[in-house]
Amino acid sequence: METVVSGIRSTGKLHLGNYYGAVRNFVQMQHEHNCFFFIADLHSLTTHPTPDDLQANVRQVVVEYLAAGIDPEVATIYVQSEVPEVAELYLYLNMNAYLGELERAASFKDKVRANPNNVNAGLLTYPVLMAADILLHRATKVPVGKDQEQHLEMTRTFANRFNRMYNTAYFTEPHAFSFSKQLIKIPGLDGKGKMGKSEGEANAVYLSDTPETIRKKVMRAVTDSGPTEPNQQKPEAIQNLFTLLEAVSSPDTVMHFDEQYNRCEIRYGDLKKQLAEDMIIATATVRERIHEISNDNEYISKMIRLGNEKARESARKTIADVREIIGIRTL
């Protein structure tokens, strides 16, 4: 089986965008690929979380991975910082990564513009750490969104550069991979852009949200005064609501509200109420499992240890090979 690697930053709870865009696919692909799913706590250090928040967020992501259906006996769920070989490979790859190419990365330039007072080296070398995560397990497939495609291309660059520098064919090129035929992009409730943690609590519906919380969030979603002529194009905020509806509701429900919109008869309150109830139903099983697993500390600790051990077994082999190739040997 081909190896798949994917990670998620431990910056808070998982939301519908994480679930429909990634985690639901992970649950399917774990049975057809050799999968490594990690919690990227080292990546999250670029934003300087408090120690308590960091630990709590790592635990939360593990719980929600398990609740969503990732089987730790089949796939490998591990914590990035618990595999020290990640940092070692990151060091070796940094020696072959050049300042100019790192500064040209679109994500780095975006971070600099958004946070000019926090331009740390971790942000600059983020693509190198991502490359270390992928290459450590010799992955050939990486589930990534559009915003990560440049980083994956840089991973291929670093892998090929290492091979050329040491006259080897050790690292293979990893490629973008989506288990489903079409990538699903879940928009937020603020009327613009995708659902995300950085846009605030009100923008995202979390898998652990209570039904009442979901109802409140959805009812506050951004809308407009309604269509003024039949079959007019939906503005972004309204299209976002319909995209969410398509993710969690039946085709008949989507068609019903679409026809109302095209006839200029849409009542956004009714649409939001339906959307909220369908979100509650769609997340019910995962929400119940989150609550159940969260109360079982022994099980959580056991699954984390199991995953960390499996990840380290894979990582040790790669690091031993890389050290030998570079010439780092015990005298």
N, C-alpha and C positions, 0 to 999 in steps of 0.2 A: 504494500500500500504506500501511496505517496504521503509525504509528511506535510501537515498544515500547521502553521503557527499564527496565533492571533492574540493580542493583548488589549486590555482596557485599563485606562488610567483610574487609579483609586481616588477619585475626587468626589465621590458621593454615590447616591443610590442610582440604580439603573432605571431608565425611563422607556417609554414606548418606542422611541427612536432606536435605542440600543437593542430592544427586543426584536422588533420587526426588521431592523436593518442588519442585525448580526446574530444575536443569541439564538433566535429560532432556527437559523441556518446551521449554527454550531451543533444543535441537538440532532439534526439530520445527518450532517457530514461525519460525526464522530464514529458512525458505524461503517463508513466506507473509506476512511482515511486514518492515518496515524496522527492524531490531533494533540497539540499542546496549546492550552488556553491559559494565559497567565494574567496576573493582576499586576499592572505596571506601577508599583509604588515608587520605584526609582525615578521614573518619568515625572511623577507628580511632585517631586521635590523642587522642581523649577518654580513652583508657586508658593513654596515654603509653608506647607500645612503644619499645624501644631502636632506634637507627638500623639496626643490623644485622638485628634481627628484622623491622622494617618492610619493608626491602628484600627480605629472603628470603621473607616472606609474600606480598608482591606477586608476585614471580616464581613462587611455588608456585601461586597461584590462576590465573595466566595459563597455566601448564603444564597444569593440570588442566582448565581450560576447553577447551583445544585437544585434550587427550587424550580428553575426553568426547564430542567430535564437533562442537564449535562451529567453523564454517569462517570464518576471518578474511577470506576473499575475499568472503563473502556477508554476514555480520554484522560489526559493528564492536566489537572488543574493545579497550578502552583503559583507561589508568590515570588515575583522577580528578585527581590532582595535576598531571598533565602537560597538563591543559586549564585554563589560568588563567582562562578565561571563567567557569568554575564559581564561582570565588571572587568574581568581579566581580558576577555575578548574585545570589549569596548576599548580598553587601553591599547591593544595591538592595532585595532582598526584605526584608532585616532592618529597613529603614527603615519598612516597612509591616506589621511583625509586632509584636504588643503583648504586654507582659510577662504580663498576666493569662492570655491564651490559651495562652502557652507553658508557664506554670507549671501549668496544668490538664491538660496532656498526660499520659496515663496512664504512658507509658514514662518520662517525666522523674520522676514521683513514685516509680516503681519503682526507678529508678537512685539517687535520693536515699536511699531506705530501705536499699538494698543497699550503697551506698558513700557514707556520710555525710561521709567525709573527702575526697571527690573530686567535689564539686558544682561543676563548672566551667561556664563560659559555653557551651562547645561542646555539653554535654549539654542545656542549656536551649534552644539554637537548632538542635538536631539536625533538627527538622522543617523548618526554613527551608533548611538545606543540602540535605535530601532534595528539597524543592520545587525548588531551583535545578537539581539533577541532572535532574529530570524536565522542567521547563519549558524548559531550555536547548535541548533538541532538539524542543520542541513535541510531546511525546509525547501520544498519546491513550489508550494502554493501558499499564498498569503491573502486572506480576505481583507480587502481595503476599500475605502470609499474614494471618491474623486479627490478629496483633499489630501489623501495619503499617497497618491500615485507617484508624485515626484520623489517622495522618500523611498519608495520601493525601487524606483529607477536608480537612486543613489546607492541603494543596497547592492544592486547588480554591478554598479560601477566599482564599489569597494571590493566586492568578491572577485571580479575580473582583474582588478589592479593587484590584489594579493596573489592571485594565480600567476600573473605575469612577473611580478617582482621576485617570486620564489620558484619560478619555472615548474609549476605544478598545475594540476587540474582538480585540486581538492574541493573547492567550492563550486557548486552548480548555481545557475541563475534562477532565483525564485521569481514567480510570476503572479500577477493579480488573479484572484479567484473568487467567484461568487457561486455558491452551490445552487442558488435559484437562478432561473433564466433572466430575471429582471431585478435589478437592485431597487429596493424600496427605500425611499427617502421620506421620513416622517417629519412634517412641519410642526412648528411650535404653535402655541395658542396666542402669541403676541401679534400675529398678523403678518410676520415677515420671517423669512429664513427657516432653518431646520430646528427641530426640537433639540435643546441642549441644556447642560447644567449651568453653563456660564451666563445664560440669559436670565437667570432667576427662577425661583420656585414656581411662580405663576405661569411660566412658559411651558413647563414640562409636566406630563402626567407620569408619575413613578409607579413601578410595578407594585410597590408596597403601600401606595396611597389607599386610604379607606374609601368606601363608596361615597361617603358624604364629602370628602375632600375632592374627589374626582368631579362630583356634581358642581361644587362651588367653582373649581378652576374652569371647567368647560363653560359654565354660564357666564363667566367673565371674559371669555374669548373675544377678541376684536372682530367686529363686523362693520357694516356700513348701513346706510338708510334703505338699502334694497335696490333691485334693478328698476330702471326707468323705461325700458323697452324690451319687448320679447326677444329671447335668444341672444341677449347681449353677452359679451365676454365677461367672465367673472374676474373681479380684481383679486390681487394676491391673497388678501386676508380671507376672502370667501372661498377661493379655490383651495386654500389650506384646510378649511373645515370639511370640504368635500373629499379631499385626499385622506383625511383622518377617517371620515365616514367609510370610504372604500376599504380601509385597512381593517376595520372592526365590525362593519355591518354587512348585511346581506345585499346582494345586487338589487333586489327589489326595493329595499329601503333607499339605496342610493338613487335609483331611478325615480322613485316617488318624489324626493326632494329636488332632484334635477328638473323634473317636469314642472314642479311648482315654481322653481326659479325662472325657467324659460317662459312661463306664463305670467310672470311678475306677481305671483300669489304667495311667494315664500314668506314664512314666518320664522325668523331666525331663532326665536325662543323655542319653537317646537323642534327645529333641527337640533339645537343644542341639547335639549332634554333627551332626544333619541340617541344622539351621539354619546352622551354621558352614560346612559344605561347600557349601551352596547359595549363601551369601554369597560364598564364594571363587569359585565359578563365575560368579556374576552380575557380579562386579567384575574378572574376569580380563582382559578386553580393555582396559578403561580402565587397569588397573594396569600392563599391559605397555606401553601407549602413554605413560604417565607416565614410566616408566623410560627409554624411548627418547627422548622429547622433552627430558627433563631433561639429557641428555648433549649436546644440540645448542644451545649458547649462541648461535651465529650465527643460527639459525632463530628462537629465542625473541626475540632483540633485533630482528630484522627484522619479526616479527609485531606486536611492541609498537609499533614506529615507525609501521607501516602503520595500526594502529588509532588511535593518537594523532592522526595527520594527518587521518584521516577524521572523527574526533570534533571536531577543532578547526575543520575546514571548516564543519561544521554549527553549531558554537558561535559562530563569528565573525559569521555572518549574524544570529543572534538578538541578540547583544550590540549589533551596529550598529543594529538596529531599536529595541532597548530604549533605547539612548542617545538616539536621535533622538526617540522618544516622550517621554522624560523631559525632554529639552531640553539634554542634555550634548553640545555641539557644539564643533568647533574654530573659534575666532574668527579 
